[in-house]
Amino acid sequence: MSLHYHCPLCKLELTLTDKTYRCDNNHSFDIAKEGYVNLLPVQNKKSKQPGDNLEMVQARRAFLSAGHYLFLQHALAELVASLAPSSVIDLGCGEGFYTQAIAAQSSADVYGVDISKPAVKYAAKRYENAHFSVASISQAPFADAKADVLVSVFAPLFAQELARLAKPQASLIVASPGPWHLKELKAFIYADVKPHTEIEPPAGFSNESTTLLEQQVLLSVDEIKHLIMMTPFAWKFRPEHWQQIEQQGPQKVTLSFYVSQFIRD
């Protein structure tokens, strides 16, 4: 069954006519020239430009285009394809790096949702094999219990919303930092780098499996800078830390990911 967008204002189903989504209450949302639809009403925004800004999106694209995260992309796409879903929602899809790979390897109807307009604009402009929308993943614009697979890659997990979106026995695929992910870079700002642990299943879901993926890669100074800029701890880097990175030059960095599969109870 194909998914349909629902109105973020009244929750009625949206129907597409002449590049405009409209509900029975006559709320309307136009498809942008890049191909996405903005389903984040102004009154639902907590800031003028929520989510990743353009600089962060560009840094992520520059890093991902080098191919260092392809092993994670391939693993996620293969796992989703093995489940033979009809409908997939990538919650927190960013610029679509994982979304488009999932769509390319599956016959599913794939939707990518992110609160960052610059990220979604980038995704929709480049990838035509998935549907992209600007929306909050804490209030995703879809009806209850319609998704066969939910995907979350380094995005917040809103347990109640995940349980609402998933069909009974649907899968939730989560990529989260492995034990020593980026430990070499964290050592610049933390005196004691502690390992990440596996995430617990969100309420309403049960553990199915967890796989640990790890590689160590040699990164240039520019690649290190881009990688830092796409992480939450970028805000902790002070001028002296950036200077240390410049002085140290290329270095080996650990890439480590847990890929967890949970089943809707």
N, C-alpha and C positions, 0 to 999 in steps of 0.2 A: 504494500500500500504506500502510495506516495504521500509525503508529508505536505502540509499546507501551512503557510504563515497564518498566525492569528493576530488580530489587532491588539497592539499594546495598550490601548485606551479602554476598550470594552470587552476584549477577549473573544469577539466573534471572528469567524473565519474570514480571511481576506481572499478576494477574487481578483485575478489579474486581467485587466482590460486595457489595451493600448498603452502598455508600459506604466500603468498605474494600478497599485493594489488598493482595493476599496472594500469596506465591510458594509453590512446592511444598515449601520448607523451613519453611513456616508463619511466615515473617517477615511482619508486617502493618503497614500504614500507612493511617491513617484520613484521609478527606477532611475538611478543616476546614469550618466553617460558611460561610466565605467562598468555598469552592469549589476551593481549592488542596490539594496534597498535599505534606507535608514529607518529603523523601527525603534529608535530611542527618542521618545518625546522629550522636549526641553524640560518639562517639569520633573522628569525622572533622572536628570543629570545632577551629579553632585559637584561637578566642576564644569568650566567652560569647555575644556577639551579632555574628557575622561579617557583613561587607558594610556597606552604607550603613545608618546609624542612622535613627531616625524623623525627626529634625530635618532630615537631608539629603534624605530622601524628600519631606517636606513642602515644602522649598525648591524641589526639582525640579518638583513638581507645580504649585506656585504660578507658577513661571516658564513652564513648558511650556503652562499653561492660557492664557497671554497670546498664544500663537500664533506666537511668534518663530521657532520651529524647525519650523513646518509645512512649509516648503519642503523641508527635509531629509526629514521624514516622508513627504511625497508622493513624492519621488524614490525613496526606498527601496521603498515599497509598489508603485510602478509597475514598478520594475526586477524585483522578485521576481515580480510577476504576469506579466510578459512571458516568464518562464521556464516558466510553466505547471507548477509543481511539484505533487506529490501530498503531500509532507511537508516541513515547514519547522521548524527549531529556531532560536529566537532565544536566543543564549547571552549571558547578562548582560542580561536583559530589563528589569530595573528594575521600574518601576511600570506597564509595558505600553504606553507611549505609541506606540512603533513597532510592537510586536507586534500590537496590535489593529487598527492600520491595514493591516498586511500581511494579516491574516486577513480584513478587510473587503473587500479588493480581489482576493482570490484564493479559489479553491475548495479550497485545500490544507488539510490537517490541520496546524494551527500550534501549536507548543509553545513556551512561554516558561520559561526556567530562570534563576534568580538565587539567590545565596547569602544575600541580604538578606530575612529574613522580613517586615519591615515593608513592603518594596517589593512582594513577591509577594502579600501579603495585600491591599494596595491594588489591585493589578492584577486579581486574581481576583474581588474584590468588585464591580468596575465593568465588567469586560469578560467576557462569556460566550461570545465567539466564538473563544476560544483556551484551551488547556490550560496551567495554570501550576503550577510546582513549585519548592519550595525545595531547591536542590542545588548542589553545586560544579560550575562549568563545566570544571574540570580533571578531573573524573570524572563526566561527565554520565550520567544514568540511562537510557541507551538502548543497544540492541545495535549491533554493528559494521555499518557500510556500509548504513544504512537511510535516511539523509536525502538528499533531492533538493537542498535549499538549506539552508545554514547562514548565519545573520546574526549579526554582531557590531558593536554600536554603542558605541564608546568603551570596550570591554571588553578585558581581557587576552586575548591569543591563545596558546593552548596547542597548538602545532603537532601534536604527536603525537595529541592527543585529537581535533582537527579532522580529521586524516587518518583516524582510526579511525571517526568518525561518518559521514563522507561516502561516498556511493555513488561508483563510478567515474564520472568526468565530471560530478559534482555541482558546484554553484557555491557559493562562499563569498563573501558580500557583507559588506564591512567599511567602516564609516564611521569616519574618523579625522580629527583636526584638520588643517585646511588651513594654508597657509603662515603667515598672520597672524591666526589665530583668537584672538580676545580680546586682541589686542596692546595695546589701550588700558588694559585692566585689569591685564595683566601688567606694564605700565610702573610701576605703583604699587610693585611689589616687586622687580623686576629692573632693574638699571642698563642692561643690554644685552639687549634682547628679540630672541631668535633665531628665525628662521622654522622651522616644522615642514616635514619632507620627506615624500614619499610612502612608505608602508610597503612593505617587500619581501614577496613571496609567502611564506607559511609553507612549511616543508618538506613536500613531497608535493603542492604546488599550483603552478600556472603562471599568469602574468598573462594576463588577458583584456582588461580595460579599466579606465581610471580617469577619473573626471569630477570637476572642481572646481566646487563650489557656493559662492557668496559673496553676502552681503548686508550692508549697513551699516544698523543700526537705532538709533533714539533710545530710550534706556531711562531710566525713572525711577530714583530712588535705591533704592526698594524692589526693583525688578526687577534692578538691578545687584547688590544684596546677595544675592538669591535665586540669581542666576546664579553668583556667586562660591562660594556654599555648595554648589553641585552640581559643583564642579570640584576636582581633586586639589590645586591650589595654594591652596585656602581655608585650609589649615593654616599657610600662610606669612604670612597677613594679621595684622598686629599692630594694637593699638588705634589707633595713629596713622594707619594706612592707612584704617581704617574712618572715622575722623574726616575725613580728606581727601575721601573719597567723599561724605560728608554735606555738606561745605562746597562741593564742586564742583557738586553738583546733577545734573540729568539730563545725559546725555552720549551721543554716538554711539559705538557699539561694533561692531567688525567680527566677523561670523559667517562662518566659512570652514570648509568640510568637503571632504575627499577621499572619494569613494565609489568603492571599488575592487571589482572582480569578479575572483575567482581561480577556476580550474578544477582539480578534483581530477585528478591524473595517472593 
